[in-house]
Amino acid sequence: EICRWSSATNSEKQEILINSVARVQSRNISI
């Protein structure tokens, strides 16, 4: 994900952030 980050546009970075946050939240809910 870091390699993609440097070449990602701002909107792509937002999407990556949202996806990672959603992943963490769903993991917390399942616990």
C-alpha positions as CSV (number, residue, x, y, z in Angstrom):
1,E,0.0,0.0,0.0
2,I,2.9,2.4,0.6
3,C,4.2,2.0,-2.9
4,R,0.8,2.9,-4.3
5,W,0.6,5.8,-1.9
6,S,3.5,7.9,-3.4
7,S,1.9,7.9,-6.9
8,A,-1.7,8.1,-5.7
9,T,-3.7,11.3,-6.3
10,N,-5.5,13.0,-3.4
11,S,-8.8,11.4,-4.2
12,E,-7.1,8.0,-4.3
13,K,-5.5,8.7,-1.0
14,Q,-8.8,9.5,0.5
15,E,-10.2,6.2,-0.8
16,I,-7.3,4.3,0.6
17,L,-7.8,6.0,4.0
18,I,-11.5,5.3,4.0
19,N,-11.0,1.7,3.1
20,S,-8.4,1.1,5.8
21,V,-10.6,2.9,8.4
22,A,-13.5,0.7,7.4
23,R,-11.4,-2.4,7.7
24,V,-10.3,-1.5,11.2
25,Q,-13.9,-0.7,12.2
26,S,-15.3,-3.9,10.9
27,R,-12.5,-5.8,12.7
28,N,-13.4,-4.0,16.0
29,I,-17.1,-4.9,15.5
30,S,-16.4,-8.6,14.9
31,I,-14.5,-8.7,18.2
